[in-house]
Amino acid sequence: MNCCSNPQCRGIEQIFDDSVARKELKEYKRKGVKKTTRLLLNAVQNLGVKNASLLDIGGGIGAIQLELLQAGVAQVTNVDASPAYSNTARDEATRLGWGDRVSYHVGNFVDLAPTLPSAEIVTLDRVICCYNDMPALVQASVDRARRVYAVVFPKDVWWIKAGIGLANGLQKVFRHPFRIFAHPTEEVEALVRARGFERVFTNRGLFWQVIVYAKG
Ligand SMILES: C[S@@+](CC[C@H](N)C(=O)[O-])C[C@H]1O[C@@H](n2cnc3c(N)ncnc32)[C@H](O)[C@@H]1O
């Protein structure tokens, strides 16, 4: 099933397939969330999540949703371009008894955004780097955030850009449509700040940066 006309979405469907989703769910059950996801979760929880609504864009197997539901989030909207991730997230949430708290939407968030409700908290964990049109993705997502906007994406330093360029070169050689993007941090930040958000948490690791914004 093609989630949209954007070639990157076709790449997403191919790369984030059933076997990847199964492997990630197994890893989450064994080890819990990734280090950067834990940093994002802690920063978001410090801003208050009790009875809040969450819009998790590119939620993958649903780790952020499951963690925040346990922490008191009331309602979740999950949007993912990968049907395999979405199905896996739904099955796991249902198994854990949270199924009725989450609504699932498969497709390109940029296309679906006008049909989706806003939420107090919006998260994009390692999603911005998977989409070519960063301004459209960031604008549409920050427009749906009422209080907190939390993102994890690669730093835009030269050596990461070079590594990503190399990885994309290999994808091209193997005729795989999926590409990775190192979008400029300053451009992401400008779009978020223009909607009245201020940075309240930053963590820069070797590859990823975790940034959480809140509305005053
Ligand atoms: C690297 S995975 C990250 C999954 C999860 N957030 C995590 O950190 O484990 C990138 C995710 O973003 C989703 N994605 C990327 N661009 C998207 C878009 N425009 N609309 C919806 N989902 C998107 C992919 O389908 C995938 O689930």
The ligand as a Gaussian input file, in Angstrom:
#p B3LYP/6-31G(d) Opt

LIG

0 1
 C       13.474000       6.353000      12.416000
 S       11.764000       6.007000      12.589000
 C       11.494000       6.538000      14.258000
 C       10.370000       5.827000      14.930000
 C       10.158000       6.213000      16.396000
 N        9.768000       7.589000      16.535000
 C       11.426000       5.965000      17.160000
 O       12.127000       6.906000      17.535000
 O       11.708000       4.774000      17.389000
 C       11.020000       7.330000      11.641000
 C        9.507000       7.289000      11.701000
 O        8.978000       8.483000      11.116000
 C        7.894000       8.142000      10.279000
 N        7.714000       9.264000       9.331000
 C        8.675000       9.939000       8.655000
 N        8.136000      10.923000       7.921000
 C        6.793000      10.876000       8.143000
 C        5.682000      11.625000       7.661000
 N        5.849000      12.627000       6.795000
 N        4.447000      11.302000       8.090000
 C        4.261000      10.273000       8.963000
 N        5.283000       9.519000       9.461000
 C        6.522000       9.812000       9.055000
 C        8.301000       6.806000       9.700000
 O        7.230000       6.087000       9.178000
 C        8.890000       6.143000      10.947000
 O        7.883000       5.594000      11.747000

